[in-house]
C-alpha cells in the first residue's frame, strides 16, 4: 500500500510540472498574447488545472499536510485585476489624444423657444406650475467616443404660470447637412421635490442646406404620455366643468439656418448666446463657513445702486456686511472648446470605473448618489439667478469677476470646463469632498469626458495693465493691501486690473499640462482684458500662490470642513434652505405636504377643484422668471 501511495504521489507531482494533453496547446493559443508575449488575466495556469488524486488519498493528504489549495475562482481573478490596477503607475484615463472625426461642412442653426400654452397645473396649492424647458440635440455626426454627451440647453424658470413665454435663443454650430433631432422636455420646477415632467415634443429635420427655409413659431402638440399623471388628473377634473377645452398643451418653436459654420466641422457646439446661472444654498454656506455680500449690488460696480438701495431701507449699510450663503456658478462660454482639451476620468480604483459607467449594483448606487449630490449644489429654486451678457466682451469679463467676487477674501475656486463650454465653479477648495470621490466628480455630474478641470483664484494688480506674468513687478492683492479696492474700497471697474490664476489640479481627470496653452487661449477669447495665467499643479509657483491665498482666507475667518457622505435619502433634507426650515417650523405638525398628499386633499374636497378652475395663476404671480432682472 505504501508503494502504491508513493506512485500516486509521484504522478501528482508530475502533473504539476507537465499539464495534461490538450491543455498546453489551448493555453498556448488562448492564454498568450503573441504580440507581446504576455499572459492574459483570465489565463488558467497549470497549477489551477492540475489533476486531483482520488477521494481516499485526498482525505489522507488533507490529514497530513493541511487543507488542499483551492483552484482559482472568478472572485480571485477580479481581486487580482483590482490589485493590478491599483499598482499601475499610469492608470487608464487623463488626456485623450483621439482626433475629431472627419465630417463635411455643417451649418449654424438658431433655435428659438417662444412659449408654451395650456400646461397642466402641477402645483395643487397655487393651481399653476413653474415651467421650464430642456432641449437635447442629436445628429448623425460621429462622436470621438460614444460616452461624449449630447448638446443640452435649459431655459430659465418662469414662476406660477400655465402660459410661459421664454423667448430664448439657442445657437448651435456645425449641424450636419443630414439634419437633426431636437427633443424638448417640459418640466415643472418643484424644489426640493423631484421636478414633474409635463410632456415632451420631438422635432425631426432630415436635411439642411444654406437655403433651408426653416420654420417660425411653429406649433407642436405636447405628448402627454410621459407627463405627470397627477398634474393631468387635476387638469382633467378642472376641464370637466368646461366645454370645448383641450387637454393637450402646445409648444411654439422656431428654427433657421444662419449660414455655414467655421471649421473644425467634426465638432457640434453651442455658439451662443452666453448666459449664467447663480445657485444659492444658505445651509451649505453655514456648514462650509462661506459668506457672500448681503447686498448683491456690492458684487458689481454699481456703487450708486448699492448706496440707493441702502438708503431706501432707511439705514446706511457698511461695506463688508455679509451673510452665510454657498454659491454655485455655471456660465456658458462661446465655443468651440479647443479639441485638444479632451480628458477622461482616471480609473485609479476599480470602483471609480463602476461609478462613471453606472455598471453593476454598486456602480448604479454610487452613480445615483453622485447625481443627487450634484443636484444639491447646482439646485434650481426660486432664489436662482439668471442673466445674459454679450459674448467675448469686457461685459463678459466683468460678469465672471462678479460671480467670483473679484479679489475678495483669498477665495480659491474649483472648476470644471465641459466639452460644450459650460464653466462650472464653486468656492470649495480642499475643504469640500464627496465620500471617497473628488470634488471635480461632483462638479462634472460624473461626466466620463470633460475639457479641463482644476482650481483658480483672482488676483488684483496695482496698475490696470493685463499681464500673463505669474510674478509681475508690482504689488498684488490679496498678498498685500492695495488702495483702490477690497477689502476697504469697492473693486475697480476695469478688468485690466485683474489676473486669473488657473491650474490643472484635478485628481479625477488629471489634465495634461501640455494643453494649458489651449486653455489660456480659450479663456483670453471669452474674457478680454483679463490677464490669464496658466500654471501646472506640480509647479512650485502655483503651490506657493495657493498657499498664500489660503493664509489670507484663514486670517478672515475660520473655515469649516464639509464632507457630503450622507445617504441619498438623508442628504435631500440636509441641504434645505434656512427659510424653508423656518416655514416648516411655523407650520407646526402639519409641516410641508407632498404633492401626493395635496392631491388626496383635493379628491376629499371636490369644491376646491372649482375654486382652482376659476383662479388665474397670474393673480398669484409675485415673481417673474427664476432670477429675472439685471445681472448681479
Secondary structure, DSSP 8 states (H G I E B T S, - for coil): -HHHHHHHHHHHHHHHHS--TTHHHHHHHHTEETTTTEE-TT---TTTT-----HHHHHHHHHHH-S------HHHHHHHHHHHHHT-SS-S-EE-----------EEEEEEEEEEES----BTTTTBB-EEEEEEEE-S---SSTTS--EEEE---B-SBSS-EEEEEEEEEEE-TT-EEEEEEEEE--TTS--EEEEEEEEEE----TT---EEEEEEE-B-TTS-HHHHHHHHHHHTTSSS--S--EEEEEEEEEEE--S-TT--EEEE-EEEEEEEEHHHHHHHT-EEESSGGGGSS-HHHHHHHHHHTTS---TT-EEE-EEEEEEE--S---TT--EE---SSHHHHHHHHT-HHHHHHHHHHHHHHHHHHT---TT-EEEEE-TTSHHHHHHHHHHTTTT-TT--EEEEE-TT-EEEEES-GGGEEBTTB-HHHHHTTS-SEESEEEEEEEEEESSS-----TT-SS-EETTS--SSSTTTS---S-GGGEEEEEE---TTT---GGGHHHHHHHHHHHSTTSEEEEE-TT-HHHHHHHHHHHHHHHHH-----EE----HHHHHHHT--HHHHHHHHHHTTS----HHHHHHHHHH-THHHHHHHT--HHHH----BTT-SS--
